[in-house]
Amino acid sequence: LALAGLCIVSYLGFGIKTLLTAPSLELIAPTNGFVTTVPVVTVEGVTSSDAAVSINGKTVLKQSSGHFKARVDLARGANTITIQTKKKYSRPRVEHRVVLFE
């Protein structure tokens, strides 16, 4: 009986940890420190299929695979782009990219 209780507690603990863990986030583009002479940059990446994505606070649509791509307007000089992914109950995962528009 004690072993069954321990198994249940372990299973619930694993489920809660999985639920609350920040989603994965792999950024494909742009690289940090990217320099461009064009006033628009494409932000592309992959996250967990059940995560929502926002770039600079705006929701971005993604494919069921978790792949996302969005164009971001740039101002002259250094631009910090903030990419955030979050599952319903998880902590967010946040990445920043600095892009220089000359």
Residue pairs with C-beta under 8 A, 6 or more apart in sequence:
19 87
19 89
19 90
20 89
20 90
20 91
21 90
21 91
22 85
22 86
22 87
22 90
22 91
22 92
22 93
23 47
23 48
23 50
23 51
23 85
23 86
23 87
23 90
23 93
24 46
24 47
24 48
24 51
24 85
24 93
25 45
25 46
25 47
25 83
25 85
25 93
25 95
26 45
26 46
26 47
27 43
27 44
27 45
27 83
27 95
27 97
28 44
28 45
28 46
29 41
29 42
29 43
29 44
29 45
30 41
30 42
30 43
30 81
30 97
30 99
31 97
32 96
32 97
32 98
33 98
33 100
34 41
34 97
34 98
34 99
34 100
35 99
35 100
35 102
36 74
36 99
36 100
36 101
36 102
37 101
37 102
38 74
38 101
39 73
39 74
39 101
40 71
40 72
40 73
40 74
41 71
41 72
41 74
41 79
41 81
41 99
42 69
42 70
42 71
42 72
43 55
43 68
43 69
43 70
43 71
43 72
43 81
43 83
43 97
44 67
44 68
44 69
44 70
45 53
45 67
45 68
45 83
46 65
46 66
46 67
46 68
47 53
47 62
47 66
47 68
47 85
47 93
48 66
48 85
48 87
49 64
49 65
49 66
50 87
50 88
51 66
51 85
51 86
51 87
51 90
52 59
52 85
52 86
52 87
53 59
53 60
53 62
53 68
53 83
53 84
53 85
54 60
54 83
54 84
55 70
55 72
55 81
55 82
55 83
55 84
56 72
56 81
56 82
57 82
60 68
60 70
61 68
62 68
72 79
72 81
74 99
74 101
75 101
76 101
76 102
77 100
77 101
78 98
78 99
78 100
79 98
79 99
79 100
79 101
80 96
80 97
80 98
81 96
81 97
81 98
81 99
82 94
82 95
82 96
83 94
83 95
83 96
83 97
84 92
84 93
84 94
84 95
85 92
85 93
86 92
86 93
